[in-house]
């Protein structure tokens, strides 16, 4: 049997502050709340065709061995495809929202090389906003 992966389904982030994380991903990055299961400490956010699950530290389904929020061990980074991609407008928006902005650069992603911007959520998780592939570089892949 060969497994065929189509896309990222969801990413789970352990969270010490569900409210701050929900506000960041919804208000700053444009996600929306898909489903809330507060009784088990879970908020699921819609991010395009994928989900970002926020799991409260210490909840019923929290697995502490996954890492400590803010310690950089719960995930390296989450990459979200963004179209249209206007780096200056994104940086302006993120700065106005008080987000900590990282490096802008050309990086390889699922569709080839393109511009992307790193930033950090309230608990220190790195998020990459990835634009479409460069037309010139995409043809040489």
HELIX and SHEET records of a PDB file:
HELIX    1   1 UNK A   18  UNK A   23  1                                   6    
HELIX    2   2 UNK A   24  UNK A   28  3                                   5    
HELIX    3   3 UNK A   38  UNK A   40  5                                   3    
HELIX    4   4 UNK A   64  UNK A   66  5                                   3    
HELIX    5   5 UNK A   87  UNK A   96  1                                  10    
HELIX    6   6 UNK A  135  UNK A  138  1                                   4    
SHEET    1   A 4 UNK A  10  UNK A  15  0                                        
SHEET    2   A 4 UNK A  50  UNK A  56  1                                        
SHEET    3   A 4 UNK A  42  UNK A  47 -1                                        
SHEET    4   A 4 UNK A  32  UNK A  37 -1                                        
SHEET    1   B 4 UNK A  77  UNK A  81  0                                        
SHEET    2   B 4 UNK A 126  UNK A 133  1                                        
SHEET    3   B 4 UNK A 112  UNK A 120 -1                                        
SHEET    4   B 4 UNK A 100  UNK A 109 -1                                        
END                                                                             
